[in-house]
Amino acid sequence: MKFIKISSNIGAMDKKKGIELAPGLIVKHMKDFFLKENDLLPIFDVSEIDVDGLNMQNNNKKIFEYIAQTDCPAVILGGDHSITYPCFKAFSKKFDNPGLIIFDAHPDCENNFSPPTHEDFLKVLIIKNHVKAENVVLVGLRNMHSKELEFLKKNKIKYFAMKEFSCDGCMEVSDAFMNVSRRFDALYLSIDIDVVDPAFAPGTGYIEPGGFTSRELLFFIQRIRMLKNLKMADIVEVNPKKDVNNITVKLAAKIAVELC
């Protein structure tokens, strides 16, 4: 599996210094796992995009051009969540009907900035027609602005809030978003580590109580990994400076290995 490091925090608007350290540490801890949970040997080839830490437009241009030339499948290690914008934009040029499934505590559909940040990248992707609203699936939401909820409903974006998992159970809800994901020609998976409860992943910028356990997220990832249309994924918003005993970094590394 190809792994691409993007050591950037510029899209976090100076609020999350330390995110840029995550890719290197994630790769370091990936080597701690001898086998995947299906007993297969994880094999990975790691490269890095030389990003511009001062100019976000240059940053996005470099990322877009690199991903556009990258063969699938691949896993991208961020970095803040704004990197999903140029990554998916490039991904969308490769396939006729791409889909995007995002695991996140927040919908990231705030009022759009220019260039897109970690707070609004999804809204900009939709507005600029890089992805159809009906081809977006959000999983794990538990904190959003009223205007974000209005945007989701207006555009009929499919989302699964955390309370649905409490009521209906992980298997039933995951069956639902898996069925939606199968409709796309190619699937891009984005994992914001804050979808996990801070008891299991404290090393992130915006901690939100009531999230998934690490085991639950791994269950979903292992199911999605079996989809034949899964072509690219990213893992974002891990902040080693806010971590405790590297537990969040190690979880991200475990997720990366399971995606091999």
Protein Blocks (a to p, Z undefined) as FASTA:
>chain_A
ZZdddddfklnoopaghjlmmmmmmmmmmmmpmbdfkopacddddddddddfkbmklmmm
mmmmmmmmpccdddddedifklmmmmmmmmmmmpmbdcdddddfbeolaccdddddfklm
mmmmmmnopacfklcccehiabdcfklmmmmmmnopacddfklmmmnopklmmmmmmmmm
mmpmbdcddddfklpcfklmmbbfbdcehiacfklmmmmmmmmmmpmklmbdcdehiafk
lpghhlmmmmmmmmmmmmZZ
